[in-house]
């Protein structure tokens, strides 16, 4: 029998705060992401996903300073998505301690799979 995995997804908005949304609209501030990571450490979740929902729309890259802080607090595998434009961003994220990346906009603008894997 398969055991369920618990993988919370935290949504970041401009300014680096955690938000709750309805269909990614009308973000409502709900707290500090570092504190949320500490709570999920205590709950011993299996993995954590962090998505910056405004980065691509605002045409800005990942907030590497915040991601470094998150990875330093996180005791489970960390996945990050938002504002990733090229392989250089991915390499920086991996060097900061992120184990997985979530790609959406970059693949939507260039849906050719070879273009992403050949970065």
Buried (B, 14 or more C-beta within 10 A) or exposed (E): EEEEEEBBEBBBBBEBBBBEEEEEEEBEEBEEBBEBBBEBBEEEBEBBBBBBBBBBEEEBBBBEEBBBBBBEBBEBBBBBBBBBBEEEBBEBBEEBBBBEBEEEBBEEEEEEEEEBEEE
